[in-house]
Amino acid sequence: MAEQPEAHRHEFDRAYWEQRWEQTPSGADGAMDANPPNPYLIRAASSLTPGTALDAGCGAGAEAIWLATKGWQVTAADIAPDALARAARRAAGSGVSERVSWTEADLTEWDPGRQFDLVTTNYAHPAIPQLAFYHRISAWVAPGGTLLIVGHLHTDSPGNGHHGHHPPAEATVTLPDITDGLDGTKWEIVTAEEHVRTHDVVVRATRR
């Protein structure tokens, strides 16, 4: 994975995300809290029986709210209180507040104390290496449950990336990075995709 000059690296800690959300106008065109739910999540979860779900790094809650409208009981965790406040307002407007628990949490340290039928993360970047984060959240998937990772694909080719942004190199991964980290005796990989045009990587796996 390519290295960035130190001056351009991001820590992705609480201060970084709080500043990012504070500087983002609420409800404006292109704002993070105006994004629709991730289409990869919609495609994957549409074939699953609703149960309990964890959205790790939920941001403004588009995915958590969509899951709640489909009958899931969702724990939505994020490090940024501003993001969670916007998400809660959005959920109230969708009439699903009782189906989502908004949780302020540093996902590098937080432990939910339980497992879930679905654990999903959509472009989340914590203050630990990306693959260590994926390994951490995978432990929260219940037997028979689903892990869905949607991340930024590491590639040397030019492209627009998610919503037209170019993510820092330390926030990107390759498909083998993820799939090689899922022990075949414990996981069945259902989907493993690279979308080079949009710089997305998608992995869906079922815990055996």
The 8 nearest C-alpha neighbors of each residue, nearest first, counted from 0:
[[1, 2, 168, 153, 172, 169, 171, 173],
 [2, 0, 168, 3, 169, 153, 155, 154],
 [1, 3, 0, 168, 4, 169, 5, 8],
 [2, 4, 5, 8, 7, 168, 1, 167],
 [3, 5, 6, 7, 8, 2, 1, 168],
 [4, 6, 8, 7, 3, 2, 9, 10],
 [5, 7, 4, 8, 3, 9, 10, 2],
 [8, 6, 5, 4, 3, 9, 167, 168],
 [7, 9, 5, 6, 3, 4, 10, 167],
 [10, 8, 11, 7, 167, 15, 169, 12],
 [9, 11, 12, 126, 8, 15, 125, 127],
 [12, 10, 126, 125, 15, 9, 124, 16],
 [13, 11, 126, 15, 10, 14, 16, 125],
 [12, 14, 16, 15, 17, 78, 79, 11],
 [13, 15, 17, 12, 16, 18, 11, 19],
 [16, 14, 12, 18, 13, 11, 17, 19],
 [17, 15, 19, 13, 18, 14, 79, 20],
 [16, 18, 14, 79, 20, 19, 15, 13],
 [19, 17, 21, 15, 16, 20, 14, 22],
 [20, 18, 16, 22, 17, 21, 15, 23],
 [19, 21, 23, 22, 17, 18, 16, 81],
 [20, 22, 18, 23, 19, 17, 81, 24],
 [21, 23, 20, 19, 18, 24, 17, 25],
 [22, 24, 20, 21, 25, 19, 30, 31],
 [25, 23, 27, 30, 22, 26, 21, 20],
 [26, 24, 27, 23, 30, 32, 85, 33],
 [25, 27, 33, 30, 32, 24, 28, 31],
 [28, 26, 30, 25, 24, 29, 33, 32],
 [29, 27, 30, 26, 33, 31, 34, 25],
 [28, 30, 27, 33, 31, 34, 26, 32],
 [31, 29, 27, 33, 32, 28, 26, 24],
 [30, 32, 33, 34, 29, 59, 23, 58],
 [31, 33, 59, 30, 34, 26, 25, 85],
 [32, 34, 30, 31, 26, 29, 35, 28],
 [33, 35, 31, 32, 36, 61, 30, 29],
 [36, 34, 61, 37, 33, 62, 38, 32],
 [37, 35, 62, 61, 38, 65, 34, 41],
 [36, 38, 40, 39, 35, 62, 41, 121],
 [39, 37, 41, 40, 42, 36, 35, 43],
 [38, 40, 42, 41, 37, 43, 149, 201],
 [41, 39, 43, 38, 37, 42, 44, 62],
 [40, 42, 38, 44, 39, 43, 45, 37],
 [41, 43, 39, 40, 45, 44, 38, 46],
 [44, 42, 40, 41, 45, 46, 39, 47],
 [43, 45, 47, 46, 41, 40, 42, 66],
 [44, 46, 42, 43, 47, 41, 48, 40],
 [45, 47, 44, 43, 48, 42, 41, 49],
 [48, 46, 44, 45, 49, 43, 145, 50],
 [47, 49, 50, 46, 44, 45, 71, 70],
 [50, 48, 71, 70, 47, 51, 69, 72],
 [51, 49, 71, 116, 72, 48, 52, 70],
 [50, 52, 72, 116, 115, 71, 73, 117],
 [53, 51, 117, 73, 115, 118, 116, 72],
 [52, 54, 118, 74, 73, 75, 55, 119],
 [53, 55, 75, 119, 57, 120, 118, 56],
 [56, 54, 120, 76, 57, 53, 119, 75],
 [55, 57, 77, 123, 76, 58, 54, 120],
 [56, 58, 60, 54, 77, 55, 75, 76],
 [59, 57, 82, 60, 56, 77, 83, 86],
 [60, 58, 86, 32, 82, 85, 61, 83],
 [59, 61, 86, 63, 57, 58, 62, 64],
 [60, 62, 36, 64, 63, 35, 59, 65],
 [61, 63, 36, 65, 64, 60, 66, 37],
 [64, 62, 60, 66, 65, 61, 54, 67],
 [65, 63, 67, 61, 66, 62, 60, 90],
 [64, 66, 62, 68, 67, 63, 61, 69],
 [65, 67, 69, 63, 64, 71, 68, 62],
 [68, 66, 71, 64, 70, 69, 65, 98],
 [69, 67, 65, 66, 70, 64, 95, 71],
 [70, 68, 66, 67, 71, 65, 49, 45],
 [69, 71, 67, 68, 49, 66, 72, 50],
 [70, 72, 67, 49, 50, 66, 51, 73],
 [73, 71, 51, 98, 67, 52, 99, 50],
 [74, 72, 99, 52, 53, 71, 51, 75],
 [73, 75, 53, 100, 99, 52, 101, 54],
 [76, 74, 54, 101, 57, 53, 102, 100],
 [77, 75, 102, 55, 56, 57, 103, 104],
 [78, 76, 56, 103, 104, 57, 79, 58],
 [77, 79, 104, 105, 103, 13, 80, 76],
 [80, 78, 17, 82, 81, 77, 16, 83],
 [81, 79, 83, 82, 84, 103, 78, 17],
 [82, 80, 84, 83, 79, 85, 20, 17],
 [81, 83, 59, 85, 58, 79, 80, 84],
 [84, 82, 86, 80, 85, 81, 87, 59],
 [85, 83, 81, 87, 86, 82, 80, 88],
 [84, 86, 88, 82, 83, 87, 59, 89],
 [85, 87, 59, 60, 83, 89, 84, 88],
 [86, 88, 90, 84, 89, 85, 83, 91],
 [89, 87, 91, 85, 90, 86, 92, 84],
 [88, 90, 86, 92, 87, 91, 85, 93],
 [91, 89, 93, 87, 96, 92, 88, 95],
 [92, 90, 94, 88, 96, 93, 89, 87],
 [91, 93, 89, 90, 94, 88, 95, 96],
 [94, 92, 90, 91, 95, 89, 64, 96],
 [93, 95, 91, 92, 96, 90, 97, 68],
 [94, 96, 98, 97, 90, 93, 67, 91],
 [97, 95, 91, 90, 98, 99, 94, 87],
 [96, 98, 95, 99, 100, 94, 72, 91],
 [99, 97, 72, 96, 95, 67, 73, 100],
 [100, 98, 73, 96, 97, 74, 72, 101],
 [99, 101, 74, 75, 102, 73, 98, 97],
 [102, 100, 75, 76, 99, 74, 83, 103],
 [103, 101, 76, 75, 104, 100, 77, 74],
 [104, 102, 77, 78, 76, 80, 101, 79],
 [105, 103, 78, 77, 106, 76, 102, 109],
 [104, 106, 78, 107, 109, 108, 77, 103],
 [105, 107, 109, 108, 104, 125, 78, 55],
 [106, 108, 105, 109, 127, 125, 126, 132],
 [109, 107, 106, 105, 110, 104, 135, 111],
 [110, 108, 106, 105, 104, 107, 111, 112],
 [109, 111, 112, 108, 106, 113, 139, 107],
 [112, 110, 113, 109, 114, 139, 74, 53],
 [113, 111, 110, 114, 139, 109, 115, 138],
 [114, 112, 111, 139, 115, 110, 141, 140],
 [113, 115, 139, 141, 140, 116, 112, 111],
 [116, 114, 140, 141, 51, 117, 52, 139],
 [115, 117, 144, 51, 141, 52, 50, 145],
 [118, 116, 52, 145, 115, 144, 146, 53],
 [119, 117, 53, 146, 52, 140, 54, 147],
 [118, 120, 147, 54, 148, 146, 55, 53],
 [119, 121, 55, 148, 54, 123, 149, 56],
 [120, 122, 149, 123, 150, 148, 119, 56],
 [123, 121, 150, 149, 151, 120, 124, 56],
 [122, 124, 56, 121, 120, 125, 55, 150],
 [125, 123, 170, 11, 122, 129, 126, 56],
 [126, 124, 11, 127, 123, 12, 107, 106],
 [125, 127, 11, 12, 10, 107, 124, 128],
 [126, 128, 125, 129, 132, 131, 107, 124],
 [129, 127, 131, 130, 132, 126, 169, 125],
 [128, 130, 132, 131, 170, 127, 133, 124],
 [129, 131, 133, 132, 128, 134, 177, 176],
 [132, 130, 134, 128, 133, 129, 135, 127],
 [133, 131, 135, 129, 130, 134, 136, 128],
 [132, 134, 130, 135, 136, 131, 137, 129],
 [135, 133, 131, 137, 132, 136, 130, 138],
 [134, 136, 132, 133, 137, 138, 131, 139],
 [135, 137, 138, 133, 139, 134, 132, 118],
 [136, 138, 134, 139, 135, 140, 133, 146],
 [139, 137, 136, 140, 135, 134, 114, 141],
 [138, 140, 114, 137, 136, 115, 141, 113],
 [141, 139, 115, 114, 138, 144, 137, 118],
 [140, 142, 114, 144, 115, 116, 143, 139],
 [143, 141, 206, 144, 207, 140, 116, 205],
 [142, 144, 206, 207, 205, 141, 145, 116],
 [145, 143, 116, 141, 142, 206, 205, 140],
 [146, 144, 205, 117, 204, 116, 118, 147],
 [145, 147, 118, 204, 203, 119, 117, 205],
 [148, 146, 203, 119, 202, 118, 145, 120],
 [149, 147, 202, 120, 201, 119, 150, 203],
 [150, 148, 201, 121, 200, 122, 120, 147],
 [151, 149, 122, 200, 199, 121, 148, 152],
 [150, 152, 171, 199, 198, 200, 122, 172],
 [153, 151, 198, 199, 200, 172, 171, 173],
 [154, 152, 171, 172, 173, 151, 155, 168],
 [153, 155, 156, 152, 198, 195, 173, 157],
 [154, 156, 157, 153, 1, 158, 0, 152],
 [155, 157, 154, 158, 195, 153, 196, 198],
 [158, 156, 155, 159, 154, 196, 160, 198],
 [159, 157, 160, 196, 156, 197, 198, 195],
 [158, 160, 163, 197, 164, 165, 161, 157],
 [161, 159, 197, 198, 163, 164, 165, 158],
 [160, 162, 163, 164, 197, 159, 198, 199],
 [163, 161, 164, 160, 159, 29, 197, 165],
 [162, 164, 159, 160, 161, 165, 158, 197],
 [165, 163, 160, 162, 161, 159, 166, 158],
 [164, 166, 160, 159, 167, 163, 161, 158],
 [167, 165, 164, 168, 170, 171, 151, 160],
 [166, 168, 170, 169, 165, 8, 171, 9],
 [167, 169, 171, 170, 1, 166, 3, 2],
 [168, 170, 167, 171, 2, 128, 129, 8],
 [171, 169, 168, 167, 124, 129, 166, 151],
 [172, 170, 153, 151, 168, 152, 169, 150],
 [173, 171, 153, 152, 176, 151, 174, 170],
 [174, 172, 176, 153, 175, 152, 177, 171],
 [173, 175, 176, 177, 200, 178, 193, 172],
 [176, 174, 178, 177, 179, 173, 180, 172],
 [177, 175, 173, 174, 179, 178, 172, 180],
 [178, 176, 175, 180, 174, 179, 130, 173],
 [177, 179, 175, 180, 181, 176, 174, 202],
 [180, 178, 175, 181, 177, 176, 182, 174],
 [179, 181, 178, 177, 182, 176, 134, 130],
 [182, 180, 178, 179, 183, 186, 177, 185],
 [183, 181, 185, 184, 186, 180, 179, 178],
 [184, 182, 186, 185, 181, 187, 188, 179],
 [183, 185, 182, 186, 207, 187, 181, 206],
 [184, 186, 207, 183, 182, 206, 187, 181],
 [187, 185, 206, 183, 207, 205, 182, 184],
 [186, 188, 205, 204, 189, 183, 206, 207],
 [189, 187, 204, 190, 203, 186, 205, 191],
 [188, 190, 204, 203, 187, 191, 205, 202],
 [191, 189, 203, 202, 188, 192, 204, 201],
 [192, 190, 202, 201, 203, 189, 174, 188],
 [193, 191, 201, 200, 190, 194, 202, 174],
 [192, 194, 200, 195, 199, 201, 174, 152],
 [195, 193, 199, 198, 196, 197, 200, 192],
 [194, 196, 198, 197, 193, 199, 152, 154],
 [197, 195, 198, 194, 158, 159, 160, 199],
 [196, 198, 160, 195, 199, 194, 159, 161],
 [199, 197, 195, 152, 160, 194, 196, 151],
 [200, 198, 152, 151, 194, 197, 150, 193],
 [199, 201, 193, 152, 150, 192, 149, 151],
 [202, 200, 149, 192, 148, 191, 193, 150],
 [203, 201, 191, 148, 190, 147, 192, 204],
 [202, 204, 147, 190, 189, 146, 188, 148],
 [205, 203, 188, 146, 189, 187, 145, 186],
 [204, 206, 145, 187, 186, 144, 143, 207],
 [205, 207, 186, 143, 142, 144, 185, 145],
 [206, 185, 186, 143, 142, 205, 187, 184]]
